[in-house]
């Protein structure tokens, strides 16, 4: 028999890893549909919706084309095109970085903030379902998802995420998670996907 196919129901039946990956693909498809439907409702593209939401919550230092391209695993050209479209809709503006006229940060306009708060609701159906799980089940699921993301970072499938498992302050201690910044053990539910105190480990 040839290599097991993730997408063959017959072969999935006898391969647990394939079933897990296929289930993740279904969830990914759900997010795409929810995001696309929300974007279409307001005459936006999916990446424009994601940019609006990002700019609503993240600090100025991360609101640059370079950081956005890295965060969304897209080229600078793709991000720049989306930004130009949002500018033409008067949903965001650019602010020149003090002391460097070649660099700028992105800021939502008043209308952009209103739009961002509308479109961020696209993921609510997923939140409603996950919220029905027990806290322990949610924490266990979070830990496994972060481990999956971490391993995908390690093999360079996606860019490294600013989460606990990638952070210089993170370690494992006594068989559990530990943060050297706050000097405290972390429960699975305490792990963060995007931590404001994140720092990459020093290069060896």
C-alpha positions as CSV (number, residue, x, y, z in Angstrom):
1,X,0.0,0.0,0.0
2,X,1.2,3.5,-0.8
3,X,1.7,6.3,1.6
4,X,-1.4,7.0,3.7
5,X,-3.4,9.9,2.3
6,X,-4.7,12.4,4.9
7,X,-7.7,13.0,2.7
8,X,-8.8,9.5,2.0
9,X,-11.6,8.5,4.3
10,X,-10.8,4.8,3.9
11,X,-7.1,5.3,4.9
12,X,-8.0,7.8,7.6
13,X,-10.1,5.1,9.4
14,X,-6.9,3.3,10.3
15,X,-4.6,6.3,10.8
16,X,-5.2,8.5,13.9
17,X,-2.7,11.2,12.8
18,X,-4.5,11.6,9.5
19,X,-7.8,11.9,11.2
20,X,-6.4,14.7,13.5
21,X,-5.0,16.6,10.6
22,X,-8.2,16.2,8.6
23,X,-10.1,17.5,11.5
24,X,-7.8,20.6,11.8
25,X,-8.4,21.1,8.1
26,X,-12.1,21.2,8.6
27,X,-11.7,23.8,11.4
28,X,-9.5,25.8,9.1
29,X,-12.1,25.7,6.4
30,X,-14.7,26.8,8.9
31,X,-12.6,29.9,9.8
32,X,-12.2,30.7,6.1
33,X,-15.9,30.5,5.5
34,X,-16.7,32.7,8.5
35,X,-14.0,35.2,7.7
36,X,-15.0,35.4,4.0
37,X,-18.7,35.8,4.8
38,X,-17.9,38.6,7.2
39,X,-15.5,40.3,4.8
40,X,-18.0,40.1,1.9
41,X,-20.7,41.7,3.9
42,X,-18.7,44.9,4.3
43,X,-16.9,44.9,0.9
44,X,-13.6,43.8,2.3
45,X,-11.2,41.0,1.6
46,X,-10.4,38.4,4.3
47,X,-6.8,39.8,4.9
48,X,-8.3,43.4,5.1
49,X,-10.5,42.1,7.9
50,X,-7.6,40.5,9.7
51,X,-5.5,43.7,9.4
52,X,-8.3,45.8,10.9
53,X,-8.6,43.5,13.8
54,X,-4.8,43.4,14.4
55,X,-4.5,47.2,14.3
56,X,-7.3,47.6,16.8
57,X,-5.5,45.7,19.5
58,X,-1.7,45.6,18.9
59,X,0.8,48.3,20.0
60,X,2.2,50.9,17.5
61,X,5.6,49.2,17.4
62,X,4.0,46.1,15.7
63,X,1.8,48.1,13.3
64,X,4.3,48.1,10.4
65,X,4.2,46.4,7.0
66,X,7.3,44.3,7.9
67,X,5.8,43.0,11.1
68,X,2.4,42.4,9.6
69,X,3.9,40.4,6.7
70,X,5.8,38.2,9.2
71,X,2.7,37.8,11.5
72,X,0.4,36.7,8.7
73,X,3.0,34.7,6.7
74,X,2.5,36.9,3.7
75,X,4.7,39.0,1.4
76,X,5.2,42.7,2.0
77,X,3.6,43.3,-1.4
78,X,0.4,41.5,-0.5
79,X,0.2,43.4,2.9
80,X,0.9,46.7,1.2
81,X,-1.9,46.2,-1.4
82,X,-4.4,45.4,1.4
83,X,-3.2,48.5,3.3
84,X,-3.6,50.7,0.2
85,X,-7.2,49.5,-0.2
86,X,-8.0,50.2,3.4
87,X,-6.5,53.7,3.0
88,X,-8.7,54.3,0.0
89,X,-11.7,53.3,2.1
90,X,-10.5,55.8,4.7
91,X,-10.3,53.1,7.4
92,X,-6.6,53.7,8.3
93,X,-3.8,56.2,8.0
94,X,0.0,56.1,8.1
95,X,2.2,57.9,10.6
96,X,5.8,58.6,9.8
97,X,8.2,57.2,12.4
98,X,9.9,60.1,14.2
99,X,13.5,60.4,13.0
100,X,13.0,58.0,10.0
101,X,10.9,59.4,7.1
102,X,11.2,56.0,5.3
103,X,9.4,54.1,8.1
104,X,5.8,54.5,9.2
105,X,3.2,52.9,11.5
106,X,-0.4,52.2,10.7
107,X,-3.4,53.6,12.6
108,X,-7.1,53.0,12.3
109,X,-9.3,56.0,11.6
110,X,-12.4,56.5,13.7
111,X,-14.4,54.7,10.9
112,X,-11.7,52.0,10.9
113,X,-12.1,51.3,14.6
114,X,-15.9,51.0,14.2
115,X,-15.4,48.6,11.3
116,X,-12.9,46.5,13.2
117,X,-15.3,46.1,16.1
118,X,-18.0,44.9,13.7
119,X,-15.9,42.4,11.7
120,X,-14.1,40.9,14.7
121,X,-17.3,39.1,15.5
122,X,-16.7,36.6,12.7
123,X,-15.1,34.1,15.0
124,X,-18.0,34.2,17.6
125,X,-19.6,30.9,16.4
126,X,-16.3,29.1,17.1
127,X,-16.0,30.8,20.5
128,X,-19.5,29.8,21.4
129,X,-18.7,26.1,20.8
130,X,-15.3,26.1,22.6
131,X,-16.8,27.9,25.6
132,X,-19.0,24.9,26.1
133,X,-16.0,22.7,26.9
134,X,-14.9,22.4,30.5
135,X,-11.9,24.6,31.6
136,X,-9.7,21.5,31.8
137,X,-10.6,20.4,28.3
138,X,-10.0,23.9,27.0
139,X,-6.6,24.1,28.7
140,X,-5.6,20.7,27.4
141,X,-6.7,21.6,23.8
142,X,-4.8,24.9,24.1
143,X,-1.6,23.2,25.1
144,X,-1.8,20.7,22.3
145,X,-2.5,23.4,19.7
146,X,0.4,25.5,20.9
147,X,2.7,22.5,20.8
148,X,1.6,21.9,17.2
149,X,2.2,25.5,16.2
150,X,5.6,25.3,17.9
151,X,6.7,22.2,16.0
152,X,5.5,23.8,12.7
153,X,7.7,26.8,13.6
154,X,10.7,24.5,14.2
155,X,10.4,23.0,10.7
156,X,9.8,26.5,9.2
157,X,6.3,25.8,7.9
158,X,5.1,29.0,9.5
159,X,7.1,31.9,11.0
160,X,7.8,31.7,14.7
161,X,5.0,33.0,16.8
162,X,5.4,35.2,19.9
163,X,4.0,32.6,22.2
164,X,5.3,31.1,25.5
165,X,6.9,28.0,23.9
166,X,9.1,30.2,21.7
167,X,10.1,32.7,24.4
168,X,13.5,33.1,26.0
169,X,11.7,33.2,29.4
170,X,10.0,29.9,29.0
171,X,11.3,26.6,30.3
172,X,10.0,23.3,31.6
173,X,10.5,22.8,35.3
174,X,9.5,19.8,37.4
175,X,7.7,18.4,34.4
176,X,5.6,21.5,33.9
177,X,5.6,24.9,32.2
178,X,7.6,27.7,33.9
179,X,8.1,31.5,33.1
180,X,11.4,32.9,34.2
181,X,10.2,36.4,33.8
182,X,7.5,36.2,36.5
183,X,9.3,33.4,38.3
184,X,6.2,31.2,38.4
185,X,5.0,27.9,37.1
186,X,2.3,28.1,34.4
187,X,-0.7,25.9,34.1
188,X,-1.7,24.8,30.6
189,X,-4.5,27.4,30.5
190,X,-2.0,30.1,31.4
191,X,0.0,29.6,28.2
192,X,-0.2,32.5,25.8
193,X,-0.3,32.5,22.0
194,X,0.8,36.1,21.8
195,X,2.5,37.6,24.9
196,X,3.3,41.3,25.2
197,X,6.5,40.4,27.2
198,X,7.7,37.9,24.6
199,X,11.4,37.9,23.7
200,X,13.1,35.5,21.2
201,X,15.9,33.4,22.8
202,X,19.4,34.8,22.1
203,X,21.0,33.3,19.0
204,X,23.6,30.7,19.7
